Amino acid sequence: MSAYVPAALSFVLFSLAAAGFLTSGNLLRMLMFLELMLNAANVALVALGPQPYSQAYTVMLFAIAAAEAGIGLALIIALSGAFRTLETENIKELKG
């Protein structure tokens, strides 16, 4: 199996996740699609670069994805408590 098959898979996965992120109206779904895009980038890094530095970038991306998920879920919980909804069209303004 060549490196082009996982690269094509990561491209398709990233494209579907980006389309889902842009068309979704729910904050939780948008966060899940964002995580899927990060995982597609990880697959592309591993598929196209078998060198050790690409694997180090992949480990760093996993750490960034975990931190992003934690912060994103905290923001979603705060927004759902303030607005009582997770739909983006119902959240009109944010006050500081």
PyMOL commands that place a pseudoatom at each C-alpha (Angstrom):
pseudoatom trace, name=CA, resn=MET, resi=1, chain=A, elem=C, hetatm=0, pos=[0.000, 0.000, 0.000]
pseudoatom trace, name=CA, resn=SER, resi=2, chain=A, elem=C, hetatm=0, pos=[1.456, 3.321, -1.002]
pseudoatom trace, name=CA, resn=ALA, resi=3, chain=A, elem=C, hetatm=0, pos=[1.355, 6.524, 1.007]
pseudoatom trace, name=CA, resn=TYR, resi=4, chain=A, elem=C, hetatm=0, pos=[-1.214, 8.013, -1.357]
pseudoatom trace, name=CA, resn=VAL, resi=5, chain=A, elem=C, hetatm=0, pos=[-4.099, 5.912, -0.045]
pseudoatom trace, name=CA, resn=PRO, resi=6, chain=A, elem=C, hetatm=0, pos=[-3.907, 7.219, 3.565]
pseudoatom trace, name=CA, resn=ALA, resi=7, chain=A, elem=C, hetatm=0, pos=[-3.245, 10.721, 2.215]
pseudoatom trace, name=CA, resn=ALA, resi=8, chain=A, elem=C, hetatm=0, pos=[-6.372, 10.531, 0.068]
pseudoatom trace, name=CA, resn=LEU, resi=9, chain=A, elem=C, hetatm=0, pos=[-8.309, 9.165, 3.037]
pseudoatom trace, name=CA, resn=SER, resi=10, chain=A, elem=C, hetatm=0, pos=[-7.158, 12.059, 5.207]
pseudoatom trace, name=CA, resn=PHE, resi=11, chain=A, elem=C, hetatm=0, pos=[-8.133, 14.546, 2.477]
pseudoatom trace, name=CA, resn=VAL, resi=12, chain=A, elem=C, hetatm=0, pos=[-11.615, 13.049, 2.190]
pseudoatom trace, name=CA, resn=LEU, resi=13, chain=A, elem=C, hetatm=0, pos=[-11.985, 12.928, 5.979]
pseudoatom trace, name=CA, resn=PHE, resi=14, chain=A, elem=C, hetatm=0, pos=[-10.860, 16.541, 6.335]
pseudoatom trace, name=CA, resn=SER, resi=15, chain=A, elem=C, hetatm=0, pos=[-13.178, 17.689, 3.539]
pseudoatom trace, name=CA, resn=LEU, resi=16, chain=A, elem=C, hetatm=0, pos=[-16.206, 15.943, 5.028]
pseudoatom trace, name=CA, resn=ALA, resi=17, chain=A, elem=C, hetatm=0, pos=[-15.403, 17.305, 8.492]
pseudoatom trace, name=CA, resn=ALA, resi=18, chain=A, elem=C, hetatm=0, pos=[-14.974, 20.841, 7.144]
pseudoatom trace, name=CA, resn=ALA, resi=19, chain=A, elem=C, hetatm=0, pos=[-18.292, 20.607, 5.302]
pseudoatom trace, name=CA, resn=GLY, resi=20, chain=A, elem=C, hetatm=0, pos=[-19.964, 19.292, 8.445]
pseudoatom trace, name=CA, resn=PHE, resi=21, chain=A, elem=C, hetatm=0, pos=[-18.435, 22.078, 10.536]
pseudoatom trace, name=CA, resn=LEU, resi=22, chain=A, elem=C, hetatm=0, pos=[-19.651, 24.764, 8.169]
pseudoatom trace, name=CA, resn=THR, resi=23, chain=A, elem=C, hetatm=0, pos=[-23.187, 23.369, 7.825]
pseudoatom trace, name=CA, resn=SER, resi=24, chain=A, elem=C, hetatm=0, pos=[-23.798, 22.311, 11.419]
pseudoatom trace, name=CA, resn=GLY, resi=25, chain=A, elem=C, hetatm=0, pos=[-25.806, 24.560, 13.678]
pseudoatom trace, name=CA, resn=ASN, resi=26, chain=A, elem=C, hetatm=0, pos=[-25.069, 22.793, 16.953]
pseudoatom trace, name=CA, resn=LEU, resi=27, chain=A, elem=C, hetatm=0, pos=[-22.018, 23.823, 18.986]
pseudoatom trace, name=CA, resn=LEU, resi=28, chain=A, elem=C, hetatm=0, pos=[-21.300, 20.282, 20.157]
pseudoatom trace, name=CA, resn=ARG, resi=29, chain=A, elem=C, hetatm=0, pos=[-21.379, 18.918, 16.611]
pseudoatom trace, name=CA, resn=MET, resi=30, chain=A, elem=C, hetatm=0, pos=[-19.086, 21.717, 15.487]
pseudoatom trace, name=CA, resn=LEU, resi=31, chain=A, elem=C, hetatm=0, pos=[-16.586, 20.748, 18.187]
pseudoatom trace, name=CA, resn=MET, resi=32, chain=A, elem=C, hetatm=0, pos=[-16.723, 17.108, 17.100]
pseudoatom trace, name=CA, resn=PHE, resi=33, chain=A, elem=C, hetatm=0, pos=[-16.139, 18.068, 13.456]
pseudoatom trace, name=CA, resn=LEU, resi=34, chain=A, elem=C, hetatm=0, pos=[-13.190, 20.201, 14.538]
pseudoatom trace, name=CA, resn=GLU, resi=35, chain=A, elem=C, hetatm=0, pos=[-11.705, 17.195, 16.346]
pseudoatom trace, name=CA, resn=LEU, resi=36, chain=A, elem=C, hetatm=0, pos=[-12.236, 15.131, 13.209]
pseudoatom trace, name=CA, resn=MET, resi=37, chain=A, elem=C, hetatm=0, pos=[-10.323, 17.707, 11.167]
pseudoatom trace, name=CA, resn=LEU, resi=38, chain=A, elem=C, hetatm=0, pos=[-7.404, 17.526, 13.607]
pseudoatom trace, name=CA, resn=ASN, resi=39, chain=A, elem=C, hetatm=0, pos=[-7.392, 13.731, 13.350]
pseudoatom trace, name=CA, resn=ALA, resi=40, chain=A, elem=C, hetatm=0, pos=[-7.369, 13.969, 9.548]
pseudoatom trace, name=CA, resn=ALA, resi=41, chain=A, elem=C, hetatm=0, pos=[-4.311, 16.205, 9.811]
pseudoatom trace, name=CA, resn=ASN, resi=42, chain=A, elem=C, hetatm=0, pos=[-2.682, 13.575, 12.033]
pseudoatom trace, name=CA, resn=VAL, resi=43, chain=A, elem=C, hetatm=0, pos=[-3.348, 10.875, 9.450]
pseudoatom trace, name=CA, resn=ALA, resi=44, chain=A, elem=C, hetatm=0, pos=[-1.833, 13.060, 6.729]
pseudoatom trace, name=CA, resn=LEU, resi=45, chain=A, elem=C, hetatm=0, pos=[1.280, 13.715, 8.815]
pseudoatom trace, name=CA, resn=VAL, resi=46, chain=A, elem=C, hetatm=0, pos=[1.813, 10.027, 9.478]
pseudoatom trace, name=CA, resn=ALA, resi=47, chain=A, elem=C, hetatm=0, pos=[1.042, 8.984, 5.891]
pseudoatom trace, name=CA, resn=LEU, resi=48, chain=A, elem=C, hetatm=0, pos=[3.194, 11.511, 4.096]
pseudoatom trace, name=CA, resn=GLY, resi=49, chain=A, elem=C, hetatm=0, pos=[6.145, 11.707, 6.450]
pseudoatom trace, name=CA, resn=PRO, resi=50, chain=A, elem=C, hetatm=0, pos=[7.472, 8.521, 8.050]
pseudoatom trace, name=CA, resn=GLN, resi=51, chain=A, elem=C, hetatm=0, pos=[10.349, 10.501, 9.546]
pseudoatom trace, name=CA, resn=PRO, resi=52, chain=A, elem=C, hetatm=0, pos=[10.576, 10.887, 13.325]
pseudoatom trace, name=CA, resn=TYR, resi=53, chain=A, elem=C, hetatm=0, pos=[9.764, 14.605, 13.245]
pseudoatom trace, name=CA, resn=SER, resi=54, chain=A, elem=C, hetatm=0, pos=[6.381, 13.960, 11.622]
pseudoatom trace, name=CA, resn=GLN, resi=55, chain=A, elem=C, hetatm=0, pos=[5.588, 11.503, 14.406]
pseudoatom trace, name=CA, resn=ALA, resi=56, chain=A, elem=C, hetatm=0, pos=[6.619, 14.130, 16.957]
pseudoatom trace, name=CA, resn=TYR, resi=57, chain=A, elem=C, hetatm=0, pos=[4.264, 16.618, 15.292]
pseudoatom trace, name=CA, resn=THR, resi=58, chain=A, elem=C, hetatm=0, pos=[1.510, 14.013, 15.499]
pseudoatom trace, name=CA, resn=VAL, resi=59, chain=A, elem=C, hetatm=0, pos=[2.023, 13.574, 19.236]
pseudoatom trace, name=CA, resn=MET, resi=60, chain=A, elem=C, hetatm=0, pos=[1.953, 17.361, 19.659]
pseudoatom trace, name=CA, resn=LEU, resi=61, chain=A, elem=C, hetatm=0, pos=[-1.266, 17.542, 17.640]
pseudoatom trace, name=CA, resn=PHE, resi=62, chain=A, elem=C, hetatm=0, pos=[-2.842, 14.916, 19.906]
pseudoatom trace, name=CA, resn=ALA, resi=63, chain=A, elem=C, hetatm=0, pos=[-1.943, 17.056, 22.924]
pseudoatom trace, name=CA, resn=ILE, resi=64, chain=A, elem=C, hetatm=0, pos=[-3.344, 20.175, 21.236]
pseudoatom trace, name=CA, resn=ALA, resi=65, chain=A, elem=C, hetatm=0, pos=[-6.546, 18.299, 20.319]
pseudoatom trace, name=CA, resn=ALA, resi=66, chain=A, elem=C, hetatm=0, pos=[-7.002, 17.159, 23.919]
pseudoatom trace, name=CA, resn=ALA, resi=67, chain=A, elem=C, hetatm=0, pos=[-6.506, 20.685, 25.254]
pseudoatom trace, name=CA, resn=GLU, resi=68, chain=A, elem=C, hetatm=0, pos=[-8.825, 22.102, 22.610]
pseudoatom trace, name=CA, resn=ALA, resi=69, chain=A, elem=C, hetatm=0, pos=[-11.510, 19.561, 23.501]
pseudoatom trace, name=CA, resn=GLY, resi=70, chain=A, elem=C, hetatm=0, pos=[-11.314, 20.447, 27.185]
pseudoatom trace, name=CA, resn=ILE, resi=71, chain=A, elem=C, hetatm=0, pos=[-11.469, 24.192, 26.596]
pseudoatom trace, name=CA, resn=GLY, resi=72, chain=A, elem=C, hetatm=0, pos=[-14.154, 23.805, 23.948]
pseudoatom trace, name=CA, resn=LEU, resi=73, chain=A, elem=C, hetatm=0, pos=[-16.351, 21.703, 26.218]
pseudoatom trace, name=CA, resn=ALA, resi=74, chain=A, elem=C, hetatm=0, pos=[-15.912, 24.222, 29.039]
pseudoatom trace, name=CA, resn=LEU, resi=75, chain=A, elem=C, hetatm=0, pos=[-17.005, 27.036, 26.719]
pseudoatom trace, name=CA, resn=ILE, resi=76, chain=A, elem=C, hetatm=0, pos=[-19.970, 25.009, 25.481]
pseudoatom trace, name=CA, resn=ILE, resi=77, chain=A, elem=C, hetatm=0, pos=[-21.084, 24.301, 29.060]
pseudoatom trace, name=CA, resn=ALA, resi=78, chain=A, elem=C, hetatm=0, pos=[-20.805, 28.003, 29.919]
pseudoatom trace, name=CA, resn=LEU, resi=79, chain=A, elem=C, hetatm=0, pos=[-22.751, 29.042, 26.805]
pseudoatom trace, name=CA, resn=SER, resi=80, chain=A, elem=C, hetatm=0, pos=[-25.446, 26.445, 27.358]
pseudoatom trace, name=CA, resn=GLY, resi=81, chain=A, elem=C, hetatm=0, pos=[-25.892, 27.664, 30.927]
pseudoatom trace, name=CA, resn=ALA, resi=82, chain=A, elem=C, hetatm=0, pos=[-26.177, 31.284, 29.846]
pseudoatom trace, name=CA, resn=PHE, resi=83, chain=A, elem=C, hetatm=0, pos=[-28.368, 30.861, 26.756]
pseudoatom trace, name=CA, resn=ARG, resi=84, chain=A, elem=C, hetatm=0, pos=[-30.112, 27.531, 27.534]
pseudoatom trace, name=CA, resn=THR, resi=85, chain=A, elem=C, hetatm=0, pos=[-29.389, 26.266, 24.004]
pseudoatom trace, name=CA, resn=LEU, resi=86, chain=A, elem=C, hetatm=0, pos=[-26.585, 24.846, 21.881]
pseudoatom trace, name=CA, resn=GLU, resi=87, chain=A, elem=C, hetatm=0, pos=[-27.932, 26.054, 18.544]
pseudoatom trace, name=CA, resn=THR, resi=88, chain=A, elem=C, hetatm=0, pos=[-25.786, 28.783, 17.011]
pseudoatom trace, name=CA, resn=GLU, resi=89, chain=A, elem=C, hetatm=0, pos=[-28.682, 30.752, 15.508]
pseudoatom trace, name=CA, resn=ASN, resi=90, chain=A, elem=C, hetatm=0, pos=[-30.193, 31.234, 18.971]
pseudoatom trace, name=CA, resn=ILE, resi=91, chain=A, elem=C, hetatm=0, pos=[-26.997, 32.717, 20.411]
pseudoatom trace, name=CA, resn=LYS, resi=92, chain=A, elem=C, hetatm=0, pos=[-27.146, 36.309, 19.204]
pseudoatom trace, name=CA, resn=GLU, resi=93, chain=A, elem=C, hetatm=0, pos=[-24.761, 38.316, 21.352]
pseudoatom trace, name=CA, resn=LEU, resi=94, chain=A, elem=C, hetatm=0, pos=[-22.143, 37.787, 23.994]
pseudoatom trace, name=CA, resn=LYS, resi=95, chain=A, elem=C, hetatm=0, pos=[-21.781, 40.235, 26.866]
pseudoatom trace, name=CA, resn=GLY, resi=96, chain=A, elem=C, hetatm=0, pos=[-18.589, 40.568, 28.897]
for i in range(1, 96): cmd.bond("trace and resi %d" % i, "trace and resi %d" % (i + 1))
show_as sticks, trace
zoom trace
